[in-house]
Amino acid sequence: MDIKLEHMSNIDKRHGKRAKYDLKLYYPRVNNNSIYNKYNLGSPILETIDISETGISFISRAELREDDFISFLLTIENNPSFWCMAEVKWIQKIEGFFKVGCQFYCLNEDQIRYIREYVSKVID
């Protein structure tokens, strides 16, 4: 998606450090339902903007609602992939897409450490 993010207002409420993160999601689940068939455009449904220990933000082709739950497979560098669940906390409509901020749920200590180490490495 070619969207100029630097011109958008930042309504992200996450505390702590965050780092740019590049992940394209073709098969996310929303509220435990696949949305792939509904939005199968031959391109990713969600593309990450950045990540922190507590959450992640996306550009979305799918129209989501606050309080929706998104589940997806996350890989941080060479660490094992893991399933994430995140709750949509805010949405901003931009240029025909949606900027979406989410809070992670149910990450274990190792998964949080993978993210923390990635963020520290990228921003330092």
Secondary structure as the mmCIF struct_conf table of DSSP 4:
data_model
#
loop_
_struct_conf.conf_type_id
_struct_conf.id
_struct_conf.beg_label_comp_id
_struct_conf.beg_label_asym_id
_struct_conf.beg_label_seq_id
_struct_conf.end_label_comp_id
_struct_conf.end_label_asym_id
_struct_conf.end_label_seq_id
HELX_RH_3T_P HELX_RH_3T_P1 LEU A 5 HIS A 7
BEND BEND1 MET A 8 MET A 8
BEND BEND2 GLY A 16 GLY A 16
STRN STRN1 ARG A 18 LYS A 20
STRN STRN2 LYS A 24 LEU A 25
BEND BEND3 TYR A 26 TYR A 27
STRN STRN3 ARG A 29 VAL A 30
TURN_TY1_P TURN_TY1_P1 ASN A 31 ASN A 32
STRN STRN4 ASN A 33 SER A 34
HELX_RH_AL_P HELX_RH_AL_P1 TYR A 36 TYR A 39
BEND BEND4 LEU A 41 SER A 43
BEND BEND5 ILE A 45 ILE A 45
STRN STRN5 LEU A 46 SER A 52
BEND BEND6 GLU A 53 THR A 54
STRN STRN6 GLY A 55 SER A 60
BEND BEND7 ARG A 61 ALA A 62
TURN_TY1_P TURN_TY1_P2 GLU A 66 ASP A 67
STRN STRN7 PHE A 69 LEU A 74
TURN_TY1_P TURN_TY1_P3 GLU A 77 ASN A 78
BEND BEND8 ASN A 79 ASN A 79
HELX_LH_PP_P HELX_LH_PP_P1 PRO A 80 SER A 81
STRN STRN8 PHE A 82 ILE A 94
TURN_TY1_P TURN_TY1_P4 GLU A 95 GLY A 96
STRN STRN9 PHE A 97 TYR A 105
BEND BEND9 CYS A 106 CYS A 106
HELX_RH_AL_P HELX_RH_AL_P2 GLU A 109 ILE A 123
#
